[in-house]
Amino acid sequence: MRRDPLEIDATWKPGTWDPSFTLQDIQSIRLILMGGSVVDWNRLELTDEDQVDAFLRLHHLDMTRRDHQARLRFLFNESVSYLEEHLKLHFPMEIRTPDDVRHIFLWASEFGGFRRRQILSCVILKLMHVIQHLAAADLRHRTPISEAELLDLAHQRVLRAARAMREDGVPIASFSGNRKSRSSVITKLLAKKENVAATVFDKLRYRCIVERPEHVAPTLAWITRNLFPFNYVIPGQSHNNLLEPESLLRGLDEATRARLRLTRDDESEETRNEFSGKSYRVINFIMDYPVPLPEGRHTFDVELGHTVFVNVEFQIVDEETARNNEVGENAHNLYKLRQQRVVAQRLKRGLRTRG
């Protein structure tokens, strides 16, 4: 796949971009920055059905369609059945048979007072998240479609979203994406410390450079509202030394700050690329990007849905930091040299000499 830069037209003018945050934006960004798992969450921050519908659209579920409503209901029923049968949880009738499954998302966002309904709703949503992953994997194995075609479908969707960013007025200086070359994949596999280096998450990768540092967080908010659902960020695969998560709480009253602190684990699962220069600064994360299968390859199925996942890497950085990341010890040629030396050493002597 060729490198596809999104060139910024010199006549482009800012659109309707709103750099403000909702509480859900803040929580989503913090999950990205800290590399945690949504399974460890204990509350959403969705305030009405319109927000729920927007969130579900990121999962390619349109709540105006009966078959998509049935798919959501199926995921809900499967989750509750598992929780009742295997974990022996008991649900009040209101939660067990809601008139509209979207209510579960709103109940999971409640705050204060007696929290049983809120906690049980979160538990159900976590199971729905896991079961959707299993269904997508099953669907992928059953569908005769190549990885190259899936990567191209994902690539085209990401580029369309990037154009929408520009049209909305998000101050992006550049947006580019490409697919790792075969030689890069081989080198990365050999450089991994794991005993079985079988997984490369970032075969498809994108870099978004925004104009100024204060644009980084609002751009992440736009991305989680419009490009992908935050819950598909892969745990333990984030690196962030650019934006302090707690900075997102500035300007909030103490009650709201306390509310947001309740929804995360204090321990970050951040990872760092050992071959980067010590002063290299970036937000880097990897996600399971949902891609709907093209018509003709699969008919929408209530049990399996119609989406599969493609691993995609995203990098977010501001212009000044991006320039600094290309000089001195951070230069890309030095990064590759450090990586190649470790690979050569490993092939000759094994891992014993590595720190």
ABEGO torsion letter per residue (X at the ends): XBBBBBBBBAABBBBABBABBBAAAAAAAAAAAAGBBAAABABBABABAAAAAAAAAAAGBBAABAAAAAAAAAAAAAAAAAAAAAAGBBBBAAAABBABAAAAAAAAABBEEBAAAAAAAAAAAAAAAAAAAAAAAAAAAABBBBAAAAAAAAAAAAAAAAAAAAAAGBBBABBBBBBBBAAAAAAAAAABABABBABBAAABBBBBBBABAAAAAAAAAAAAAAABBAAABBBGABBBAABBAAAAABGBBAAAAAAAAAABBABBABBBBAABBAABBBBBBBBBBBBBBBBGABBBBAAAEABBBBBBBBBBBBAAAAAAAABEAABAAAAAAAAAAAAAAAAAAEAAABX
